[in-house]
Amino acid sequence: MDNAAPSIVFDRAAGYYDATRGFPPGVEDDVASLFARAGALGPASHVLELGIGTGRIAVPLAERVGSYTGMDLSGPMLVKLLAKRGSLPIDLVRADVTRPPFADGRFDAVVAVHVFHLIPGWREALARAARALRKGGLLLHGADDHARGPSWVRWRKQVEGRYGVENVGVPRGEIETFPEREGWRPAGVHRIEFTRATRPRTMLELVSGRSWSMTWRMSDDDLAEAVAALRADLLEAYGDLDRDVEVASGFWVRAYAPPVR
């Protein structure tokens, strides 16, 4: 059953989330424009975001719409967003996305970024999103595209395969297609590409410090072994862990119309 385990809550990540998930300077506005184009959003649009977190998407996008409502289970993440909300039209609700406290047909778009893989009850969340949309409204599902380069992608696959650290919600291999399998109708794919400046040692430190949720369920021994494997890969790829590198990255938004009712 979808609800066999609790959703992953990001309380422990609130203090470092923006530093580890933020976009390079200027890119957050490009991502907001991507969402606005994908959903034909404007000053009269009412938007709901599932798993709003600290507002990585919400803060730049709220400037382009009439109202923005965000849901999240994590109180500490919402506190971080409150501190930077200012006068932006962002309303926050601490609630489970499988049980949204809203009337049906209220929103012109539902935004979801890196959230469905964290929710065992993702099918219910998706069904609730459909009910929240007005006629003609769209689900705007977004994600980073290979955000930290090929070494990171190889390491993530190894961790999933060797240590059995699988998503509690939508499997990673289905992230780009699962709405279609649930009857949602594709309404366009939108992408941007950019580069991210980093150092290989920084990636190692973030992984060993359990900055990503996939490491939260690993034992100390498994994590140490996985970090050693990542270190070897990074040394082979870059030679110097303290070298400044530019990693090709990107972001995509897939728009979907809800299933025919």
C-alpha positions in Angstrom: 0.0 0.0 0.0 1.1 3.6 -0.7 0.9 4.6 3.0 3.0 1.7 4.4 5.7 4.2 5.5 5.8 7.8 6.5 6.9 10.5 4.1 10.4 11.8 4.5 10.4 15.1 6.4 13.3 17.5 5.9 13.5 19.0 9.4 17.2 18.0 9.7 18.0 19.7 6.3 16.6 23.1 7.1 19.8 24.7 8.2 21.8 23.7 5.1 19.2 23.2 2.4 19.6 26.5 0.6 23.4 26.2 0.5 23.3 22.7 -1.0 20.3 22.9 -3.3 20.4 26.6 -4.4 20.8 27.5 -8.1 23.9 29.4 -9.4 23.4 33.2 -9.5 20.7 34.3 -12.0 19.5 30.7 -12.7 16.6 30.8 -10.2 14.9 33.5 -12.3 15.4 31.4 -15.4 13.8 28.5 -13.6 10.9 30.7 -12.5 10.4 31.8 -16.1 10.4 28.1 -17.2 7.5 27.4 -14.8 5.6 30.5 -15.9 5.9 29.4 -19.6 5.1 25.8 -18.9 1.9 26.7 -17.1 1.0 30.0 -18.9 1.1 31.7 -15.5 0.5 35.4 -15.0 -0.7 38.0 -12.5 -4.1 36.4 -12.3 -2.8 32.8 -11.6 -3.3 31.0 -8.4 -0.6 28.4 -7.7 -0.2 25.6 -5.2 3.2 24.0 -4.5 3.6 20.6 -2.9 6.6 20.4 -0.6 7.5 24.1 -0.8 10.4 23.7 1.5 12.5 26.9 1.9 11.1 28.4 -1.3 13.8 27.6 -3.8 11.1 27.7 -6.5 8.4 29.7 -4.7 10.3 32.9 -4.0 11.2 33.8 -7.7 8.0 32.4 -9.1 5.6 34.1 -6.7 6.7 37.5 -8.2 5.1 36.4 -11.5 1.6 35.2 -10.2 -1.4 36.5 -8.3 -1.1 34.2 -5.3 1.1 31.3 -4.2 0.2 28.7 -1.6 2.8 26.2 -0.4 2.4 23.0 1.7 5.1 21.2 3.6 5.4 18.8 6.5 8.6 20.4 7.9 8.1 23.3 10.3 11.8 24.3 10.3 11.8 24.5 6.5 8.8 26.8 6.5 10.4 29.0 9.2 13.3 29.5 6.8 10.9 30.5 4.0 9.1 32.9 6.3 12.3 34.7 7.0 12.8 35.5 3.3 9.2 35.8 2.1 9.0 39.6 2.7 5.9 41.0 0.9 5.6 38.2 -1.6 2.1 36.7 -2.0 3.1 33.3 -0.5 0.7 31.6 2.0 2.1 28.7 3.9 0.3 25.6 5.2 2.0 22.9 7.3 0.1 19.8 6.1 0.5 16.5 4.4 0.1 16.7 0.6 -2.1 13.6 0.6 -4.6 15.5 2.7 -4.6 19.1 1.5 -7.0 21.4 3.4 -8.3 23.2 0.3 -11.6 23.2 -1.6 -11.5 21.5 -5.0 -10.9 23.5 -8.2 -9.0 26.3 -6.5 -5.7 26.5 -8.3 -4.6 27.2 -11.9 -1.4 25.2 -11.4 0.1 22.7 -9.0 3.9 22.8 -8.8 5.9 19.8 -7.5 9.7 19.7 -7.5 11.7 16.7 -6.0 8.8 15.6 -3.8 7.0 12.6 -5.2 9.9 10.3 -4.5 9.6 11.2 -0.8 6.0 10.3 -0.4 4.8 6.6 0.0 1.3 7.9 -0.7 2.2 9.6 -3.9 -0.8 8.3 -5.8 -3.1 9.9 -3.3 -1.1 13.1 -3.5 -1.4 13.0 -7.3 -5.1 12.4 -7.1 -5.5 15.3 -4.7 -3.5 17.6 -7.0 -6.0 16.8 -9.8 -8.9 17.7 -7.6 -7.2 21.0 -6.6 -6.9 22.2 -10.2 -9.4 24.4 -11.9 -10.6 23.5 -15.4 -7.7 23.9 -17.7 -5.2 23.8 -14.9 -1.9 21.9 -15.1 0.5 19.9 -12.9 4.0 21.4 -13.4 6.5 18.7 -12.3 10.1 19.9 -12.2 13.5 18.5 -11.3 17.2 19.2 -11.6 18.9 17.4 -14.5 22.2 15.7 -13.6 22.8 18.5 -11.1 26.3 17.4 -10.0 27.8 15.7 -13.0 28.4 12.1 -14.1 30.4 11.1 -11.0 27.4 11.9 -8.9 25.0 10.1 -11.2 27.2 6.9 -11.1 27.5 7.1 -7.4 23.8 7.5 -6.8 23.1 4.4 -9.0 25.7 2.4 -7.0 24.2 3.4 -3.7 20.7 2.4 -4.8 21.8 -0.9 -6.3 24.5 -2.0 -3.8 23.0 -0.7 -0.6 19.3 -1.0 -1.4 18.6 2.7 -0.7 15.5 3.0 -2.8 13.0 5.9 -2.9 10.1 5.5 -0.5 7.8 7.0 -3.1 8.1 7.1 -6.9 11.1 5.0 -8.0 13.9 7.1 -9.5 13.6 5.4 -12.9 10.0 6.5 -13.2 10.3 10.1 -12.1 10.0 11.5 -15.6 7.0 9.3 -16.7 4.9 8.3 -13.7 2.1 10.9 -14.2 1.4 9.5 -17.6 1.0 6.0 -16.2 -1.6 7.5 -13.8 -3.6 8.9 -16.6 -2.3 12.5 -16.7 -1.9 13.9 -20.2 1.4 15.4 -21.3 1.2 19.1 -22.1 4.8 20.0 -22.9 8.4 19.6 -21.7 10.5 22.7 -21.0 14.2 22.7 -20.2 17.1 25.0 -19.5 20.8 24.2 -19.3 23.5 25.8 -17.1 26.7 25.1 -15.4 27.5 24.8 -11.7 30.8 25.8 -10.2 32.1 23.4 -7.5 35.0 21.4 -6.2 35.1 17.6 -6.0 36.1 17.8 -2.3 32.9 19.8 -1.6 30.8 17.0 -3.0 32.6 14.4 -0.8 32.1 16.5 2.3 28.4 17.0 1.5 27.9 13.2 1.0 29.9 12.2 4.1 27.9 14.8 6.1 24.6 13.1 5.0 23.4 16.2 3.3 21.1 14.2 0.9 18.1 12.2 2.1 19.2 9.1 0.4 22.1 8.9 2.9 19.9 9.3 6.0 18.9 5.6 5.9 22.5 4.2 5.4 24.6 2.7 8.2 27.8 4.4 9.1 29.8 1.6 7.6 27.9 1.6 4.3 28.2 5.3 4.0 32.0 5.2 4.6 32.3 2.6 1.9 30.2 4.6 -0.5 32.2 7.8 0.2 35.4 5.9 -0.5 34.0 4.8 -3.9 32.9 8.3 -4.7 36.4 9.7 -3.8 38.0 7.2 -6.2 35.7 8.1 -9.0 36.2 11.9 -8.4 40.0 11.4 -8.4 39.9 9.5 -11.6 37.6 12.1 -13.2 39.3 15.3 -12.0 42.7 14.3 -10.6 42.6 17.0 -7.9 39.9 17.1 -5.3 40.5 20.8 -4.7 40.3 21.8 -8.3 37.6 24.2 -9.4 35.4 22.6 -11.9 32.3 23.6 -14.0 29.7 20.8 -14.0 27.0 20.7 -16.7 23.6 20.9 -15.2 20.0 21.8 -16.1 16.4 21.9 -15.0 13.2 20.5 -16.6 9.5 21.1 -16.2 7.0 18.7 -17.5 3.4 20.0 -17.7 0.4 17.6 -17.4 -3.3 18.0 -17.7 -5.2 15.9 -15.2 -7.0 12.7 -16.1 -10.3 13.1 -17.8 -12.9 13.1 -15.0 
